[in-house]
Amino acid sequence: MRPLRNPAIRDGLAWLLAAWMRFCFATIRWTREGEAEVEPVWAKGGGVIPVFWHSRLALSPAAWPLDRATPAKGLISLSPDGQFIARAMGRMGFPAVRGSSANKDKAQAAKGGSQALRDGLRQLKVGGLAVTPDGPRGPANVMGEGVPLMAKLSGAPVVFLGLSCRPAIRLGSWDRALVPLPFGRGAIVYETATYPEGAEPTEVADAWAKRLTAVEARADAITGLERI
């Protein structure tokens, strides 16, 4: 049996991960760029869509200060791995909206994706919805139409988050996920966008993917992390 299918093991590991992230975030020396651009979005409140690539998920809570940023939930898959991540992120102050289109059963995938869209739009009426547009199974750094569609239907602004730290551990997962280590250097780069009127979600997804990759590359340049 996979360990994450055992609720007791899953909850214990989620507690350990959250504790580790808090420790790392407190000891990392952070550089932030573009914060003045996102501050008005936080001050206004209401719907906002923070996005970052799946490989930087473990760094994402550091980019969203709970004392002044718009309260946000995270869109997390329905898989056992997703349940583990949801519990860890919940302990960091980011409850989950559960849903994913990555499912072997196409009918269930459509149902899960539609429900996630409905729940996401409901959340965007009151606060933030954090999304990894290439998750939960990739391909890495490829954005589908989900984020542009939510931005179009909700009218909520999008905040691109470039996240990096060094030293860090790269996992052997499909996205080569980054796990922070303490006492290093970290970088968070913010950039905002709104859905362009009259554009098609597919073309917006391509353009936004390039912008998201660019802010991540800038964060890596700040920390000196080698890009792969």
PAZAPA-4460 file (N, C-alpha, C; in steps of 0.05 Angstrom, whole numbers, plus 32768, in hexadecimal, padded with zeros to 4 digits):
% residues 228
    n_x    n_y    n_z   ca_x   ca_y   ca_z    c_x    c_y    c_z   seq   type   mol
   8011   7FE8   8000   8000   8000   8000   8012   8019   8000     1      M     A
   800A   802C   7FF0   8019   8045   7FEF   8016   8054   8009     2      R     A
   802C   805F   8015   802A   806C   802F   8015   8082   8030     3      P     A
   8012   8092   801A   7FFF   80A8   801B   7FE2   80A0   801A     4      L     A
   7FDD   8086   8016   7FC1   807D   8017   7FB9   8076   8034     5      R     A
   7FCD   8076   8046   7FC7   8072   8063   7FC3   808D   8070     6      N     A
   7FAB   8092   807A   7FA5   80AD   8085   7FB8   80B6   809B     7      P     A
   7FBF   80A3   80AD   7FD0   80AB   80C3   7FEC   80B3   80B9     8      A     A
   7FF7   80A3   80A7   8011   80A9   809C   8010   80C3   808C     9      I     A
   7FFB   80C7   807C   7FF7   80DF   806C   7FF6   80F8   807D    10      R     A
   7FE7   80F7   8093   7FE4   810E   80A4   7FFE   8114   80B3    11      D     A
   800C   80FF   80BB   8026   8103   80C8   803A   8110   80B6    12      G     A
   803C   8106   809D   804E   8112   808A   8047   812E   8082    13      L     A
   802D   8134   8081   8024   814F   807B   802C   8162   8091    14      A     A
   802A   8159   80AA   8033   816A   80C1   8051   816F   80BF    15      W     A
   8060   815A   80B8   807D   815E   80B6   8085   8171   80A0    16      L     A
   8077   816E   8089   807D   817F   8072   8077   819C   8079    17      L     A
   8060   81A1   8085   8059   81BD   808D   806D   81C8   80A1    18      A     A
   8075   81B8   80B4   8089   81C2   80C8   80A4   81C8   80BA    19      A     A
   80AB   81B7   80A7   80C5   81BB   8099   80C3   81D5   8088    20      W     A
   80AD   81D9   807A   80AA   81F2   806A   80AC   820B   807C    21      M     A
   809E   820A   8092   809F   8221   80A4   80BB   8227   80AD    22      R     A
   80CA   8212   80B5   80E6   8216   80BD   80F7   8221   80A7    23      F     A
   80F4   8216   808F   8104   8220   8078   80FD   823D   8071    24      C     A
   80E3   8243   8070   80DB   825E   8069   80E5   8273   807D    25      F     A
   80E7   826B   8097   80F0   827E   80AB   810E   8283   80AA    26      A     A
   811D   8270   809E   813B   8273   809E   8145   827B   8082    27      T     A
   8135   8279   806E   813E   8282   8053   813F   82A0   8051    28      I     A
   8153   82AB   8043   8155   82C8   803E   8146   82CD   8024    29      R     A
   812F   82DB   8026   811E   82DF   800F   8123   82F9   8001    30      W     A
   8122   82F8   7FE6   8122   8310   7FD5   8107   830F   7FC7    31      T     A
   80F9   8326   7FC7   80DF   8328   7FBA   80DF   833E   7FA5    32      R     A
   80D6   8337   7F8D   80D4   834B   7F77   80B7   834C   7F6E    33      E     A
   80AE   8365   7F67   8093   8369   7F5D   807E   8369   7F72    34      G     A
   8086   836B   7F8B   8072   836B   7FA1   8060   8383   7F9F    35      E     A
   806B   839A   7F97   805A   83B2   7F94   8044   83AF   7F80    36      A     A
   8048   839D   7F6C   8034   8398   7F58   801D   8388   7F63    37      E     A
   8022   8376   7F75   800D   8365   7F80   7FFF   8370   7F99    38      V     A
   800C   8383   7FA6   8000   838E   7FBE   7FE4   839A   7FBA    39      E     A
   7FDF   83A9   7FA4   7FC4   83B3   7F9F   7FB0   839D   7F9C    40      P     A
   7FB8   8387   7F90   7FA6   8370   7F8D   7F9E   8365   7FA8    41      V     A
   7FB2   8362   7FBA   7FAC   8359   7FD5   7F9A   836D   7FE4    42      W     A
   7FA0   8387   7FE1   7F91   839C   7FEF   7F74   839C   7FE6    43      A     A
   7F6F   8397   7FCD   7F54   8397   7FC2   7F44   8380   7FCD    44      K     A
   7F51   8369   7FD1   7F42   8351   7FD9   7F32   8345   7FC3    45      G     A
   7F22   8331   7FCA   7F12   8324   7FB6   7F22   830F   7FA6    46      G     A
   7F18   8308   7F8F   7F23   82F2   7F7F   7F3F   82F9   7F75    47      G     A
   7F51   82E5   7F76   7F6C   82E7   7F6A   7F76   82CB   7F66    48      V     A
   7F85   82C7   7F50   7F8F   82AC   7F49   7FAD   82AC   7F4A    49      I     A
   7FBA   82A4   7F60   7FD7   82A0   7F60   7FDE   8286   7F51    50      P     A
   7FF2   8287   7F3F   7FFA   8270   7F30   8018   826C   7F31    51      V     A
   8021   8253   7F32   803D   824C   7F33   8040   8230   7F28    52      F     A
   8057   822A   7F1D   805B   820F   7F12   805C   81FA   7F29    53      W     A
   8053   81E2   7F23   8050   81CD   7F37   806A   81C7   7F46    54      H     A
   8080   81CA   7F38   809A   81C3   7F44   80A1   81D5   7F5C    55      S     A
   8094   81EC   7F5E   809A   81FF   7F74   8084   8200   7F89    56      R     A
   8073   81EB   7F8A   805D   81EA   7F9D   8066   81ED   7FB9    57      L     A
   807C   81E0   7FC1   8085   81E1   7FDD   808E   81FD   7FE5    58      A     A
   8093   820F   7FD2   809C   822A   7FD9   8084   823E   7FD9    59      L     A
   806D   8236   7FCF   8057   8249   7FCA   804D   8257   7FE3    60      S     A
   804A   824A   7FFA   8040   8259   8011   8050   8271   8019    61      P     A
   806A   8271   8013   807B   8288   801A   8074   82A0   8009    62      A     A
   8067   829D   7FF2   8061   82B3   7FE0   8047   82C1   7FE7    63      A     A
   8038   82B6   7FFA   801D   82C1   7FFF   801A   82C7   801D    64      W     A
   8023   82DF   8025   8024   82E6   8042   8007   82E8   804D    65      P     A
   8002   82D7   8061   7FE7   82D5   806D   7FDE   82EE   807B    66      L     A
   7FF1   8300   8082   7FE9   8318   8091   7FDE   832E   8080    67      D     A
   7FE3   832C   8065   7FDA   8342   8054   7FD0   8339   8039    68      R     A
   7FD7   8321   8030   7FCE   8318   8016   7FB1   830E   8017    69      A     A
   7FA4   830E   8000   7F89   8304   7FFE   7F88   82E7   8008    70      T     A
   7F76   82E0   801A   7F74   82C4   8023   7F6F   82B2   800B    71      P     A
   7F7E   829C   800A   7F7D   828B   7FF2   7F7B   826D   7FF9    72      A     A
   7F6E   825E   7FE7   7F6E   8241   7FE9   7F7D   8237   7FD1    73      K     A
   7F85   821D   7FD2   7F94   8211   7FBD   7F83   81FC   7FAE    74      G     A
   7F85   81FC   7F93   7F77   81E7   7F83   7F8A   81CF   7F83    75      L     A
   7F81   81B9   7F90   7F92   81A1   7F93   7F83   8189   7F8A    76      I     A
   7F91   8176   7F7E   7F85   815E   7F72   7F77   814C   7F87    77      S     A
   7F66   813A   7F7D   7F57   8128   7F8E   7F67   810E   7F95    78      L     A
   7F7F   810C   7F8B   7F8F   80F3   7F8F   7F99   80F1   7FAC    79      S     A
   7FA2   80DA   7FB4   7FAE   80D7   7FCF   7FC6   80EB   7FD3    80      P     A
   7FD6   80EE   7FBE   7FEC   8102   7FC0   7FE0   811E   7FC5    81      D     A
   7FCA   8123   7FB7   7FBD   813D   7FBA   7FB3   8141   7FD6    82      G     A
   7FA8   812C   7FE2   7F9F   812D   7FFE   7FB5   8134   8011    83      Q     A
   7FCD   8128   800C   7FE4   812E   801C   7FEC   814C   801A    84      F     A
   7FEE   8156   8000   7FF5   8172   7FFC   7FE0   8184   8008    85      I     A
   7FC6   817D   8005   7FB1   818D   8010   7FB4   8190   802F    86      A     A
   7FBB   817B   803C   7FBE   817C   8059   7FD6   818D   8061    87      R     A
   7FEC   818A   8052   8004   819A   8059   7FFE   81B8   8054    88      A     A
   7FF2   81BE   803D   7FEC   81DA   8037   7FD8   81E6   804A    89      M     A
   7FC4   81D6   8053   7FB1   81DF   8066   7FBE   81E7   8080    90      G     A
   7FD3   81D8   8088   7FE2   81DF   80A0   7FF2   81F9   809D    91      R     A
   7FF7   8201   8084   8005   821A   807E   7FF2   8231   807A    92      M     A
   7FD8   822C   807D   7FC4   8242   807B   7FB7   8244   8061    93      G     A
   7FB9   822E   8050   7FAD   822F   8035   7F9B   8216   8032    94      F     A
   7F81   8219   8038   7F6F   8202   8035   7F6C   81FB   8017    95      P     A
   7F61   81E3   8012   7F60   81D9   7FF6   7F45   81DB   7FEA    96      A     A
   7F44   81E0   7FD0   7F2D   81DA   7FBF   7F36   81C2   7FAF    97      V     A
   7F27   81AC   7FB2   7F30   8193   7FA6   7F24   818E   7F8B    98      R     A
   7F36   8186   7F78   7F2C   8180   7F5D   7F43   817E   7F4A    99      G     A
   7F40   816D   7F35   7F55   8169   7F22   7F4A   815C   7F09   100      S     A
   7F55   8163   7EF2   7F4D   8156   7ED9   7F60   813F   7ED2   101      S     A
   7F75   813C   7EE3   7F88   8126   7EDD   7F7E   810C   7EEA   102      A     A
   7F6F   80FD   7EDA   7F63   80E5   7EE4   7F62   80D1   7ECD   103      N     A
   7F68   80B8   7ED2   7F68   80A4   7EBD   7F4D   80A0   7EB1   104      K     A
   7F38   80A4   7EC0   7F1D   80A1   7EB6   7F14   80BC   7EAB   105      D     A
   7F0F   80BD   7E91   7F08   80D7   7E84   7EEE   80E3   7E8F   106      K     A
   7EDB   80D1   7E94   7EC1   80DB   7E9F   7EC5   80E8   7EBA   107      A     A
   7ED5   80DA   7ECB   7EDB   80E4   7EE6   7EEC   80FE   7EE4   108      Q     A
   7EFE   80FE   7ED0   7F0F   8116   7ECD   7EFE   812E   7EC6   109      A     A
   7EEC   812B   7EB3   7EDA   8141   7EAC   7ECA   814A   7EC3   110      A     A
   7EBF   8137   7ED2   7EAF   813E   7EEA   7EC0   814C   7EFE   111      K     A
   7ED8   8142   7F04   7EE9   814F   7F18   7EF2   816A   7F0F   112      G     A
   7EF9   816D   7EF5   7F01   8187   7EEB   7EEB   819B   7EEC   113      G     A
   7ED3   8193   7EE5   7EBC   81A5   7EE5   7EB5   81AE   7F01   114      S     A
   7EB6   819B   7F14   7EB1   81A2   7F30   7EC6   81B5   7F3B   115      Q     A
   7EDF   81B0   7F33   7EF5   81C2   7F3C   7EF1   81DE   7F31   116      A     A
   7EE8   81E0   7F18   7EE4   81FA   7F0C   7ECD   8209   7F1B   117      L     A
   7EB8   81FA   7F21   7EA1   8207   7F2F   7EAA   820F   7F4B   118      R     A
   7EB8   81FE   7F59   7EC1   8204   7F74   7ED6   821B   7F74   119      D     A
   7EE7   821B   7F5F   7EFB   8230   7F5C   7EEE   824B   7F58   120      G     A
   7EDA   824C   7F46   7ECC   8265   7F40   7EBD   826F   7F59   121      L     A
   7EB3   825C   7F69   7EA5   8264   7F82   7EB9   8270   7F95   122      R     A
   7ED1   8264   7F97   7EE6   826F   7FA9   7EEF   828A   7F9F   123      Q     A
   7EF1   828F   7F85   7EFA   82A8   7F7A   7EE7   82BF   7F7F   124      L     A
   7ECF   82B9   7F87   7EBC   82CF   7F8F   7EC4   82DB   7FA9   125      K     A
   7ED4   82CD   7FB9   7EDA   82D7   7FD4   7EF7   82D9   7FDA   126      V     A
   7F08   82CC   7FCB   7F25   82CC   7FD1   7F36   82C1   7FBC   127      G     A
   7F4E   82B7   7FC4   7F61   82AD   7FB1   7F5F   8290   7FAC   128      G     A
   7F68   8287   7F94   7F69   826B   7F8D   7F84   8266   7F80   129      L     A
   7F96   8258   7F8F   7FB1   8252   7F85   7FB0   823A   7F73   130      A     A
   7FBD   823B   7F5C   7FBC   8226   7F48   7FD8   8220   7F3E   131      V     A
   7FDE   8206   7F3B   7FF6   81FD   7F2C   7FEC   81F4   7F10   132      T     A
   7FEF   8205   7EFC   7FE2   81FF   7EE2   7FED   81E7   7ED3   133      P     A
   8004   81DC   7EDC   800E   81C3   7ED0   800A   81AB   7EE1   134      D     A
   7FFB   81AE   7EF7   7FF7   8197   7F09   7FDD   8189   7F04   135      G     A
   7FD9   8172   7F11   7FEC   8165   7F23   7FFF   8151   7F15   136      P     A
   7FFD   814D   7EFA   800E   8139   7EED   801D   8142   7ED5   137      R     A
   801C   815C   7ECF   802B   8166   7EB9   801C   8165   7E9E   138      G     A
   802A   816B   7E88   8047   816F   7E87   8050   8189   7E94   139      P     A
   8068   8188   7E9E   8073   819E   7EAE   8074   81B8   7E9D   140      A     A
   806D   81CE   7EAB   806F   81E9   7EA0   805E   81EC   7E87   141      N     A
   8048   81DE   7E85   8034   81E1   7E6F   801A   81E9   7E7C   142      V     A
   800E   81FF   7E72   7FF5   8209   7E7D   7FDE   8202   7E6B   143      M     A
   7FCA   81F6   7E76   7FB1   81F1   7E67   7F9F   8209   7E68   144      G     A
   7F86   8205   7E61   7F73   821B   7E5F   7F65   8221   7E7A   145      E     A
   7F6B   8211   7E8F   7F5C   8214   7EA8   7F60   822F   7EB5   146      G     A
   7F79   8238   7EB8   7F7D   8252   7EC6   7F72   8269   7EB5   147      V     A
   7F78   826B   7E9B   7F6B   8280   7E8B   7F4D   8280   7E8C   148      P     A
   7F41   8268   7E8C   7F24   8266   7E8D   7F19   8271   7EA7   149      L     A
   7F26   8269   7EBD   7F1D   8274   7ED7   7F20   8292   7ED9   150      M     A
   7F37   829C   7ECE   7F3B   82B9   7ECE   7F26   82C7   7EBD   151      A     A
   7F1F   82BB   7EA6   7F0B   82C7   7E94   7EF0   82C8   7EA1   152      K     A
   7EE7   82B1   7EAD   7ECD   82AF   7EB8   7EC9   82BF   7ED2   153      L     A
   7EDF   82C1   7EE1   7EDD   82CE   7EFC   7EE4   82EC   7EFB   154      S     A
   7EF4   82F3   7EE6   7EFE   830F   7EE6   7F15   8314   7EFA   155      G     A
   7F1E   82FF   7F07   7F33   8302   7F1C   7F4E   8306   7F0F   156      A     A
   7F5F   8317   7F1B   7F7A   8319   7F11   7F8B   8300   7F17   157      P     A
   7F9F   82FC   7F07   7FB2   82E6   7F0B   7FCC   82F1   7F15   158      V     A
   7FD8   82E3   7F28   7FF3   82EA   7F33   8006   82D4   7F2C   159      V     A
   8019   82D9   7F1B   802E   82C5   7F15   8043   82C6   7F2B   160      F     A
   804A   82AF   7F36   805E   82AD   7F4B   8076   829D   7F42   161      L     A
   808D   82AB   7F41   80A6   829E   7F3C   80B3   8298   7F56   162      G     A
   80B8   827E   7F5C   80C2   8276   7F76   80DC   8266   7F73   163      L     A
   80EF   826C   7F84   8109   825E   7F83   8116   825E   7F9E   164      S     A
   8128   824B   7FA3   8139   824B   7FBA   8152   823B   7FB5   165      C     A
   8167   8241   7FC3   8180   8232   7FC0   818F   8234   7FDA   166      R     A
   8198   821E   7FE5   8197   8202   7FDB   817B   81F6   7FDD   167      P     A
   8176   81E1   7FCE   815D   81D4   7FCE   8161   81B7   7FC4   168      A     A
   814D   81A6   7FCA   814D   818B   7FC0   813A   8189   7FA8   169      I     A
   8144   817D   7F93   8132   8177   7F7C   8129   815A   7F7D   170      R     A
   8110   8155   7F7E   8105   813A   7F7F   8106   812E   7F63   171      L     A
   8103   8114   7F62   8103   8106   7F48   80E7   8103   7F3C   172      G     A
   80D5   8115   7F44   80BA   8114   7F3B   80B8   811F   7F1E   173      S     A
   80A0   811D   7F12   809D   8126   7EF6   80A3   8143   7EF2   174      W     A
   809F   8153   7F07   80A4   8170   7F05   80BF   8178   7F11   175      D     A
   80CF   8165   7F1B   80E8   816B   7F29   80E3   817F   7F3F   176      R     A
   80D0   8179   7F50   80C7   818B   7F65   80DE   8194   7F77   177      A     A
   80DD   81AD   7F7F   80F1   81BA   7F90   80E8   81BA   7FAD   178      L     A
   80F9   81AF   7FBE   80F4   81AF   7FDB   8109   81C2   7FE8   179      V     A
   8100   81D6   7FF7   8113   81E9   8003   8124   81DD   8019   180      P     A
   813C   81E8   801B   814D   81E2   8032   8151   81FC   8042   181      L     A
   8156   81FA   805B   8158   8212   806C   8172   8222   8068   182      P     A
   8172   823B   8071   818A   824C   8072   8196   8252   8056   183      F     A
   8184   8253   8042   818E   8259   8028   8183   8273   801E   184      G     A
   8181   8276   8004   8177   828F   7FF7   815E   8288   7FE8   185      R     A
   8149   8299   7FEA   8130   8295   7FDC   8128   82AD   7FCD   186      G     A
   8118   82A9   7FB9   810E   82C0   7FA8   80F1   82BB   7FA1   187      A     A
   80E1   82D1   7FA2   80C6   82D1   7F99   80C2   82E8   7F86   188      I     A
   80B9   82E2   7F6E   80B4   82F7   7F5A   8096   82F7   7F53   189      V     A
   808A   830F   7F55   806D   8312   7F50   8069   8320   7F36   190      Y     A
   8054   8318   7F27   804B   8327   7F0F   802D   8322   7F0C   191      E     A
   801F   8337   7F06   8001   8334   7F04   7FF8   8336   7EE7   192      T     A
   7FE0   832B   7EE3   7FD4   832B   7EC8   7FB6   832A   7ECB   193      A     A
   7FA8   8334   7EB6   7F8B   8330   7EB4   7F85   8324   7E99   194      T     A
   7F6E   8317   7E98   7F67   8309   7E7F   7F62   831E   7E69   195      Y     A
   7F70   831B   7E52   7F6D   832E   7E3C   7F52   832B   7E2E   196      P     A
   7F44   8341   7E2C   7F29   8340   7E20   7F2A   8336   7E03   197      E     A
   7F18   8323   7DFD   7F16   8319   7DE2   7F2A   8303   7DDB   198      G     A
   7F3C   82FC   7DED   7F4F   82E7   7DE7   7F44   82CB   7DEC   199      A     A
   7F50   82B7   7DDF   7F48   829C   7DE2   7F59   8290   7DF9   200      E     A
   7F4D   827F   7E0A   7F5B   8273   7E21   7F75   8264   7E18   201      P     A
   7F75   8257   7E01   7F8D   8249   7DF9   7FA5   825B   7DF4   202      T     A
   7FA0   8271   7DE6   7FB6   8284   7DE1   7FBF   8292   7DFB   203      E     A
   7FAC   8297   7E0D   7FB3   82A3   7E26   7FC4   8290   7E37   204      V     A
   7FBD   8276   7E36   7FCC   8262   7E45   7FE9   8262   7E3C   205      A     A
   7FED   8262   7E22   8009   8262   7E17   8018   827B   7E20   206      D     A
   800C   8292   7E1E   8019   82AB   7E26   801F   82AB   7E44   207      A     A
   800C   82A2   7E54   800F   82A3   7E71   8024   828E   7E7A   208      W     A
   8026   8277   7E6C   803A   8264   7E73   8056   826F   7E70   209      A     A
   805A   827F   7E5A   8074   828C   7E56   807A   82A0   7E6C   210      K     A
   8066   82AF   7E74   806A   82C3   7E89   8070   82B6   7EA4   211      R     A
   8062   82A0   7EAA   8067   8292   7EC3   8083   8285   7EC3   212      L     A
   808B   827A   7EAD   80A7   826F   7EAB   80BB   8285   7EAE   213      T     A
   80B5   829D   7EA3   80C8   82B3   7EA5   80CC   82BD   7EC2   214      A     A
   80B6   82BF   7ED1   80B9   82C8   7EED   80C7   82B3   7EFD   215      V     A
   80C3   8299   7EF7   80D2   8284   7F05   80EF   8285   7EFE   216      E     A
   80F6   828A   7EE5   8112   828C   7EDD   811F   82A4   7EEA   217      A     A
   8110   82BA   7EEE   811C   82D1   7EFB   8121   82CA   7F19   218      R     A
   810F   82BB   7F26   8113   82B3   7F41   812C   82A1   7F43   219      A     A
   812F   828F   7F30   8146   827D   7F31   8160   828D   7F2C   220      D     A
   815F   82A2   7F1C   8177   82B3   7F17   817F   82C1   7F31   221      A     A
   816C   82C9   7F41   8171   82D7   7F5A   817F   82C4   7F6E   222      I     A
   8175   82AB   7F70   8181   8298   7F83   8199   828A   7F78   223      T     A
   819D   828A   7F5E   81B3   827B   7F52   81AC   825D   7F4E   224      G     A
   8193   8256   7F50   818B   823A   7F4C   818D   8233   7F2E   225      L     A
   8199   821C   7F28   819C   8213   7F0D   8181   820A   7F02   226      E     A
   8179   8214   7EEB   8160   820C   7EDF   8164   81F2   7ECF   227      R     A
   814F   81E2   7ECF   8150   81C8   7EC1   8138   81C6   7EAE   228      I     A
***
